[in-house]
Amino acid sequence: MRLAFLGTPDFAVVSLAALLEAGHDIVCVYSQPPAPRGRGQALRPSPVHAFAESHGLQVRTPKSMKPDEEIAAFAALEVDAAVVVAFGQILKPGILDAPRLGCFNLHGSLLPRWRGAAPIQRAVMAGDAMTGVQVMRMSEGLDEGAVLATATTRISQYDTAGTVHDRLAELGAKLLVETLPKIEAGDAVETPQSEEGVTYARKITSAEARIDWSMSAEAVDRQIRGLSPFPGAWFEAPSSRGTTRVKALLSRVEDADGAPGQVLDDQLLIACGEGAVRLLELQREGRGRQASEEFVRGFALPAGTALA
């Protein structure tokens, strides 16, 4: 098929690679404009932009798809379909109606649950036992279109947003490759979304990342795993500099009691409002990710330490 691809992060790169491998003609790739990244904050292309250029694909990075000239340029591509994977812009009817078969989005949840920007993180933070990816016909509403295909995966007690992200990226890429020929042949069944069970996966805010040890251990554990690896749930620990910010990237719930935020042993068992969490992977400011055993060798948090 003659396709346009619209996507920005690593999650979308997996789908773009699969579509190329399947032999589709990707006539143009749209991605968000280069943005400041890394320590130097130099302008760098998005993962999709960089991947597309490395494969000789045409790339466009408009700040907005709304201007008439952008809609006309998109329509002039005369594609069979547009595939949208975590693009980061709302598309208007002029774009949605331009491809011969329509625009199709790969979304990382089981709709109508977790419509919006952060479905994977929200699913883990909410303690969902199951999630998935779905191919959806795009409409003007936010993730409201009919669903054409679904793949599911369970969320275990040791899953993080990162591990679920990686599984869904692979499942989604395979699902797109399987579904596009059905769309072209007219064999794809479109199922309207239920009007019940709608939830919205709002963008993660910086305020949500700080750990509140007065919450239950289950809630703290879900916060840690749901925000791992990015942006990372964090707390402050006493240090020679006064306090040091530490990210908690993996944890498990254990049965123990103490004052919320109190370190209960020398292996990072932390009391919560109800129960406790064992911190398994952490990251100090300016350091790499470490398993707890390695972390405490360089930054001890002995029993009795109070975390904030």
N, C-alpha and C positions, 0 to 999 in steps of 0.2 A: 504494500500500500504506500501511497504517497502521503507522508505525514509531516506535520509540524509538531515539535516537542517543546513543552513549556515546563521548566523546572529549575530549581536552584541548588538545594543542598545535596549532601552525599546520598541521602535516601533516594533521590531521583536519578542519580548517576547509574545505579544498578539497573533501573528500568531502561534507561537510554541505551546502555550497553547491550541489554537483552534484545531490544528492538533492532539494533544494528545487526547483531548476530543472526537474528531470524530473517534477515534479508530485506527489511523494510527500507524504503527510500526516505531518509530524514532530510527534507529539503531545507529546513531552517530550524534552528534552536533558539528559543527565547529564554533569557534568564535575567535575574535581577542585576543591576549595574554593579561594577566593581566597588568594593567597600573596604574601609580600613580594617586590616587584620594583623594579628601578631604583635610582638612587642614594639616594633617600629611604627605600627599603624599605617603602613604603606598601603596604597590601593591595590587590591588583589582581586582577580576574577573569582566568581563563585565556583564551587566544585563542578557543577554542570558546564559552566562556561569553559573552564580549563579542559575538561574531558572532551567537549565537543571540538574545540580548536585543535586538540592533539589528534583528532580523527578527521581533520579537514572539513568539518561541517561549518556552514554559514551560521554565525551567531549574531543575534540582535539583543541589545540590553536597554530597552526604553524604560525611563522612570515610570511611565504610565502607558497603558494600552488604550486609554480613553480618547485621546485626540483623534480627530477624523483622519489625519494623515497616517496614523499608526493602524487604524482599522482598515484603511484602503490598502496599505502595504501588506497587511496580513491576508486580506481577501485576494490580493494579486498572486499569492503563492499557489492558489487553486489546488489545495490539498484535499485528499479524500477524508481525512479526519485529523483532529488535533488531540494529542495526548498530554494531559496536564498532571504533573506530579510535584506537589509542594512548590508551586511557582511563587506564591507570595503576593499576588495581585488579584483583585476581583475583576472578572471579565464581564463586559457588557454585551447586550444582544448582537451588536454589530460584529463582534468577534465570535460569539457562540454560534451564530447562524452562517458564518462564512464557509466552513468546510462542508463538503458534499454530504457526509454522513453525520456530522456534528462534532462536538467536543466531549471528551471522555476523561474523567478524573480518577486517579487511583488514590483512595483515601485510607488512612491507617486506623480505622476503627470499624465496628459493626454498627452501621447507621440504623436508626437515627441517634444512637448513643455517641456522644463525643464529636459532634459537628464542630468544626473550627480549627484553631491554629495549633493546639498541642494535644492531639488525641492520645498519643502513646504515653506521654508523661502522666496525663490525667487518669488514664486507665490503671496504671501502676499505683499512683497515689490514692486512688479510690478503693484499691483492693479488689479490682475485677479479677475474676478467675479465668476469663476468656476474653480474647480480642481477635482482631483479624484485619484483613484488607479487603476492600471492595472496589470494583470498577463501576463507576456511576456516570450516567449521562448528565452533563452539566446543565444547570438552569440558572436563572438570575438569583435565586435564593442561596443562602450559604449552605452548601452541602445538602441540598434538599432534593436533588434529582433522583430519578428511578435507578435502581441497582440492577446491574446485568450479571455480575459474577462475584463470588465470595470465596475467600480462603481463611481458615481460622487457625489459631494457636492458643495453647493454654499459657497462663502466666503463673509461674511457680513462685515459691516463697524466696527463692534466691535470684529471681529475675530482676534486672534493672531496666530502666528505660532504654539503656544502650543495648542490652542483649535482645530485648523485644524489638527494638528498632531494626537491628540487623536481620532478625528472622523475617520480619514483615517486609523488609526491602527485597529479600530473595523471593518470598512467596508472592509479593506483588508483581515483580518482574515476570515471573512465570505465568501469573494470572493474566497479565496484559497480552503476552504472546499467545496464550490460548484463546483469549476472548476476541481479539481484533478480527481474525478470520471469520468468526461467527457473526460479528457485526457487519462485515462486508457482505456476507452471504445472506443476511437477513434472518439468521437463525438464533440470534441472541434474544433471550426473553427479558423484557424490562419489567421489574417489579417495583411499584410505587412504595416509598417508605411509609412505615406506620406513623400515624399521628400521635401515638403513645410512646412514652419512654424517651422523649427528646431531651438530650442534655448537650451543653456547650463546653467545649474545651478551650477556655479562654487562655490567652497567652500567659506564660509563666512570668510573674513579677519578681523583682529582686527581694521584695519584702517577704515573699513566701519561702525564700531559701534559708533563712535563719531558723535553726532548730529551736523549738520551744519545748524544753524538757518536761514541762508540766503536762504535756499531752500524754496519752497512753503510749505504751511501748509499741503497740501495733501501729498507731498513727505515725509515730516517729520513724519506725522502720519503713513504712510505706513512703514517707516523705524522702528519706535517704535514698531508697532504691528508685523512686520515681524521678528524682532530680540528678541521678547519676548516669552518665558522667558530666552532663551539663545542665544547669549552671553549677550544680553541686550544693547539697545542703551543708550548712556550715555552723560552727560554734566558735566561741573564743575560749582559749585556755591560758592559764597563767604561764608566764615565761620570764626569762631574764630581761626582756624588753618591756615587760609589763603584761601585755597580752599578745597572743598570736592567733590569727584566724586559721582554723583547720577545717577542711572539707571532709565530711564523712561520705564515702562512696559505696560502701556495702556493709550490711549489718544483719543480725538475726535477733529475734525476740527470745528472751529467757525469763525464767521465773525467779525474781529477786525483788527486794524492797529497799528503799532508801529515800533520802531527800532528792527531789528532782534535780538532775544535773550532777549529782555526786558520783565520783568514780568509786566503784565498789570493790575492785580488786586491781591487781597490777597488770591485767590483760584486757583493759578497756571495756569492762562491764559497767554501763552507765544507768543509774536509776532514772526512771521516768515517773510521770504522775501515777501511773499504774503499771507495775512490771518494770522490766529493764531491757536494754538492747546491748548486745555485744558488737562493738565496732570491728569490722573485719578488714576493711581497706580504707586508707585515709590519705590526705594530701595536705602538706603544709604550704604556706605561702612561698612561692619561688622554688618549690621542690616538685618532684615527680610523684606519681601515685605509688603507694607502698602498702604491702600487707601489714597487718597490725604488729606481727612479730618484729619486722624490720623497723617499723615506725617507732615503737617504744624503745628500741636500742638507741635511737638518736634523739628522742624527745619523750622522756619518761612522763607518764601521768599516773603517779602512784595512787593507791587506795586513799580515799579521803579528799582528793583534789576536787574542787568545785568548778564546774564548767558553766559558762554563761552563753 
